Amino acid sequence: MMYSIILQSILFLTLIYFVYQLFRNKATYNLVSKWIYEDNDLYEKYDYNFIMKPSKHNWYGLMYPTENKYK
């Protein structure tokens, strides 16, 4: 019984994480597409892979990308 609750909790948290990553991916795509369309120099400094790759600058893949964070 206890293992079932723990397993369900882990699966629920995993589902939440994957849904969040889908929204984060869409936001990153929109941001980078905007920079490309506007011929902004930020695209050369912060490309899609830099924003999405988990590292210290983006809280290991948890920071939601906004334009204010990449100026």
C-alpha positions as CSV (number, residue, x, y, z in Angstrom):
1,M,0.0,0.0,0.0
2,M,2.7,2.5,1.0
3,Y,4.8,1.6,-2.1
4,S,1.8,2.3,-4.3
5,I,1.4,5.8,-2.9
6,I,5.2,6.5,-3.3
7,L,5.1,5.3,-6.8
8,Q,2.0,7.3,-7.7
9,S,3.6,10.4,-6.2
10,I,6.8,9.9,-8.2
11,L,4.8,9.4,-11.4
12,F,2.7,12.4,-10.8
13,L,5.8,14.6,-10.2
14,T,7.3,13.2,-13.4
15,L,4.2,14.0,-15.4
16,I,4.2,17.6,-14.0
17,Y,7.9,18.0,-14.9
18,F,7.3,16.8,-18.5
19,V,4.3,19.1,-19.0
20,Y,6.3,22.0,-17.7
21,Q,9.1,21.2,-20.1
22,L,6.7,21.2,-23.0
23,F,5.6,24.7,-22.1
24,R,9.2,25.8,-21.5
25,N,10.2,24.4,-25.0
26,K,7.4,26.3,-26.7
27,A,8.4,29.6,-24.9
28,T,12.0,29.0,-25.9
29,Y,11.0,28.4,-29.5
30,N,8.9,31.6,-29.5
31,L,11.7,33.7,-28.0
32,V,14.4,32.5,-30.4
33,S,12.0,32.8,-33.4
34,K,11.3,36.4,-32.4
35,W,15.0,37.1,-32.2
36,I,15.6,35.6,-35.6
37,Y,12.7,37.5,-37.2
38,E,13.8,40.8,-35.7
39,D,17.5,40.1,-36.6
40,N,18.4,40.6,-33.0
41,D,22.0,40.0,-31.9
42,L,20.8,38.1,-28.8
43,Y,20.3,35.0,-31.0
44,E,24.0,34.8,-31.7
45,K,24.7,35.0,-27.9
46,Y,21.9,32.8,-26.7
47,D,20.8,30.2,-29.1
48,Y,18.1,27.5,-28.6
49,N,20.5,24.9,-27.2
50,F,22.1,27.4,-24.7
51,I,18.6,28.2,-23.3
52,M,17.3,24.6,-23.1
53,K,20.4,22.7,-22.0
54,P,20.3,22.2,-18.2
55,S,23.1,24.1,-16.6
56,K,23.7,26.5,-13.7
57,H,22.6,29.6,-15.6
58,N,19.0,28.3,-16.0
59,W,18.6,26.5,-12.7
60,Y,19.5,23.1,-14.3
61,G,16.6,23.3,-16.8
62,L,13.9,24.7,-14.5
63,M,14.0,28.4,-15.3
64,Y,11.2,29.6,-17.6
65,P,12.7,31.6,-20.5
66,T,11.7,35.2,-20.8
67,E,13.3,38.0,-22.8
68,N,14.1,40.0,-19.7
69,K,16.4,37.2,-18.4
70,Y,18.5,37.3,-21.6
71,K,19.4,40.9,-22.1
